[in-house]
């Protein structure tokens, strides 16, 4: 029995070492799992944020084209309100599922800024549906939409801990009949 007692500290050391190794490995696996899970959710949020912006931009581009038809915007490809109506409806239909994903995955700040951006776009649509021909009023609506878009992207970058980005405002060459603008 004395040989067993002499070996007991070594045996306890092996058991404690094995248990410690097991606990360290398990803790490392838990940390790795949580990190990978957070990365997956972050990728999904980025995809939802980008998809929503892409869907909303379809509507914005159509409003530029209709505004050009009405003489409010220098867009090079005018589109009549009648021709744009089904395209605007299609863009709104595509935007709805993207908006639901945004609500599900987005932070409160991003969702709030997305709402402000879409309200600015809906105001542009209402302006055009009324058939308004006022380039100055259109420019004010554009500035409001651009500012809302900048706030949306700033909120997305803050939520995803991304560095600041470009404002996407650059001067376009003026059309022959207009003094110019920005896209």
N, C-alpha and C positions, 0 to 999 in steps of 0.2 A: 504494500500500500504506500510505502514511503516513496517509491519511484513514481507512482501516480501523482502524489502530492507535489513532488519536485517538478513534474511536467505540467501541472495545473496552471501556473502563471503563463507559461508559453502557450498552452491551449486557449486560455482566456484571451491572451493577446491576439491570437489568430482569429478567434470568434469576433472580438471587438473590431479588429481591423477589417474583417470581411463585412461586418454590419456597417461600419463607417463608410467603406467603399461603396456598398450598396446604396446607402443614403445619399452620398455625394452624386453618384450616377443618376439616381432617381430625381434628385433636385435639379441637376443639369438638364435632364430630359424634360422636366416640367417647364423650366425656363425657356428651353428651345421651342417647345410646343406653343407656349404663350406668345413668343416672339413671332413664330411662323403664322400663328392665327391672327395676330395683330397686323402682320404684313398682308395677309390675304384680305382682311376687311378693309385695309387702307387701299389696296388695289381696286376693290369693288367700289369703294366710295369715289375714288378718282374716276373710274369708268362711269359711274352714275352722274357725277358732276359734269364730265365732258360730254356725255350723251345728252344731258339736258341742254347744255349750251349749244350743242350742234343742232338740236331740234328747234330751239328758239331762234337760232341764226337763220334757219330756213325761212321762218316767218319774216324776219327782219329784211332779208334780201328781197323777198316778194314785195314788202312795203316800199323799199327803195325803188323798185321797178314801177310800181303803180304811181308813186309820187313823181317819177320821171314822166310818166304818161300825162299826169296832170300839170306838169311844168314846175313842180316844186323841188325836184332833185336832178342832179346832172347824170344819173345812172345811164350808161350807154345802151341799155336794153329795156326800153319802156314796155310796160305791159298794161293792157286795159283792165279796169276794175272787174269787168265781166269775165275776162279770161283768167284773172287772178283768183276769183272767188273759190272755185273748186280746189285750186292749189293751196289757198290759205286754209280751207277746211281740212285738207289732207295734212297740212303741217300741224294744225291744232290737234288732229287725231293722233298724230305721231308723238306730239309733245306730251299728251296725257300719260301714257305709260312711263315715259322718262321722268315726268313729274312725280309719279307714284314711287319710283325707285329713289328719287331724290328725297322724298318725305321719309321713306323707310331708312335710308342709310345716312342721310345728311345731318350735319350738326344744326342746331337751332339757328346759329348765325348765318350759315350758308342758305338754309331754307328761307329765312327772312329776306336775305338779299336777293335770292332767286325770285321771290314773290314781288319785290319792288321792281326787279328787271322786267318781269313779264307784265306787270301793270303798265310800265312805260311803253312796252311794245303794243299792248292792247289799246293804249291811248293813241298811238300812231295809226293803228288799224281803224279806229273810230274816226279819226281825222280824215282818213282817205275814203272811208265809206260814205262820209258826208259830202264827198266830192270837192273838198275845200282846195282852193287855189291860192295859197299864201306861202311863198317860199320862206319868208321870215319866221312865220309860225312853225313851219316844218323844221327849220333849222333849230329852233328852240326844243322841239320834240326830239330831234336827233341828239342834241346835247344832253338832254335828260336821259335818254336811252343809253348813250355812251357812258355817262357817269354811273348809271345803275349797273351796267356791264362791268365797269372797272371795280365797283364795290363787290360785285359777285365774285370776280376772279381774286380779289384781295382776300375775301372771306375763305374761298377755297384754298388759297395758298396758306393762309394762317391755320386752317383746320388740318391740312396735310403737312404742315411744317416745311413748306417749300420756300425757296428764296423769292424775293420780289420779282415780278415779271415786267414785261413791256406793256405800255398802255394801249398799244395797237392804234395809236393816232399818228398818222403821217399825212402830210398834205398831198393831195392829188392834183395833177395838172388841171387847170380850169378848162371847162368846155368852151366852145366858141361863143355861145350866147350867155354864159354865166361867169361870174367872177371866181368861182371855185368853192371848194368845201373839203371836208374830211370824211373819210369812211370810217 
